């Protein structure tokens, strides 16, 4: 994973822009950490593992939470993406008083802290269920014939937002 040809090979395999980060992160780990460093993060707190992962090239809060949840047995990790953010706003009215158009670091922490306090030590499992159910619901609505409407000879998707109603989510 650290050879000079690895980035191009990863691109050829479909990793896209992530190829650079994967290659640079592998090089960073090999240069600065022991070979057992990643596995050793299972023995530290969620917060410590999360911060350590975020020190790697190209790793932000969501990727760090994904690794914590799926590989390091950190069940309190909650990866927050646009779907989870929408669930927090729609179903829990979490950010009703101060809605934002972008998912800031502060908002990311607030949503994660809220769900951790609500669901306890297995918050990641609950988040996964909500996330999956929401995607399944979204997919059913998108494929449903009733989600299409006819206007002036054109069929449009009523679930599709107009450009002015779209929000920028990162």
N, C-alpha and C positions, 0 to 999 in steps of 0.2 A: 504494500500500500504506500510505500514511501519512495519508490523509484520515480525517475523523471518521466517515464512513459505512462505512469498510472493515470494521471489526469485525463489524457487523451483516450485511454482505454475505457475509463469510466464514462466519458462523453459518448463514445461509440456504443456503449451499453445502454444509453438513454438517461444517464443521471443529470444531464444538462448542466446548469450553472452550479449545481451542488458538487460536481466533480472536483472543482478547485478546492472547495472547503474540506471535502473528505480527504483529499491528498494532503493538504496543508495541516489538517488536524492530526493525521497519522504521523506526519513528520514532527509536529510539535510534541506529541505524546512520547515518541521514541527519543527525542532530544532532551526532554526535560523531566520525564517521569520514568518510573520503573515499568517493566512489562506487565506487572500485576496491578498497576495503578487503577485502572477502570474497575476491576473486580473489587479492589479494596474499598471503593466508595459504598459498597453494600454495608460496610461496618461503621459508617458515620451517619450523622443525622441527615434528614432530608435537606435541610437548609444548607448544610455544609456540602453535600453532594451537588446540589443545584448550583451553588456558587462556583464550585470547582469546574463543573461542566461548562458554565458560562464563560470561563476563562479561555476556553478553546476557540480557535478561529471559526467564525461562522455559526457559533452556537448561541442562540438567544434563549429567552425564558421558555418559550414553547417547546423547542427541541430538547432543552435540558429537562423539562418536565416529562416529555415523552420517554427519554432515556431513563429517568428516575423511576417512572411508573412501569415501563415494560421490561427493563433490564436490571434494575437495582433494587427491586422489591420495596419501593417507597410508595406505599399505598395512599399517602396523603398528597401525592403529586397530582396536579390537575392541569393538563395542557389546555390552554385557553386559546381558541381560534374564533373566527367569526360566528360559527354555529353556537358555541358555548356562550359567547358574549350575547348573542341574540336570545338564547334561552334564559340567561340571567336577567335580561331586560324585560322580555316578554312574560315569562312565567313567574318570576320572583320580584319584578319591579325594582330590581337592585339599584339601578342608576337613574331612576325616574327624576330625581331632583337635580342631577347634573349630567345629563346625557352628553356624550362626546361623539364626534364623527370618526375618531381614530382610537384604536386600542393603545392607550399609553401604558407605560410601566406601572404607574400608580393604579390605573383601572385594572390592569392585569392582576396585581397583588390583591386589590380589594375583592375582585370576583373569586380568586382562589381562596382567600381567607374566609369569605362568606360561605363557600361550599364546604371548606374544611370544618368550620364551626357547625354547619348544618348536618353533615354526614359523618363526621368523626374520622376515625383511623382508616376507614375504607372509602374515603371520598373519591379516590380514583375509579373505583368500581362503579359507584353511583354515577359519576360523570360519564363513564363509558356507556352506560345503559341509556342515559338521557341523550347523549350525542348520537348513538346508533338509532334510537327511536325517532329522533328529530330528522335524521337523514332519510330514514325509511319513509316517514311521513312526507317529507319534501319530494322524494322520488315518486311516491304514489300520486301526489298532486300534479307533478310535472308531466306524468304519463297519462293522467286521466283525461278522457275525451271532454269531460265537462269543464276542464280548465282552459279550453279553447273557446274563444268567442268570435263571431263574425262582425266585422265593421267595414262598411263600404266595399264589399267584395273581397276583403282580405280576412284570413283567419289569423288571429293573434293569440298569444298566450296571456291570459289575465294575471298569471303569477309573475310575469316579467315586469320589472319596474321601468318606468320611464327614466331617461338619463338624469333629469333633475331630482328624481327621488332616490337615486342610487347613492349609497354612502361609501366613502373610501374606508376600507377596512384593511389593516395590515396583519 
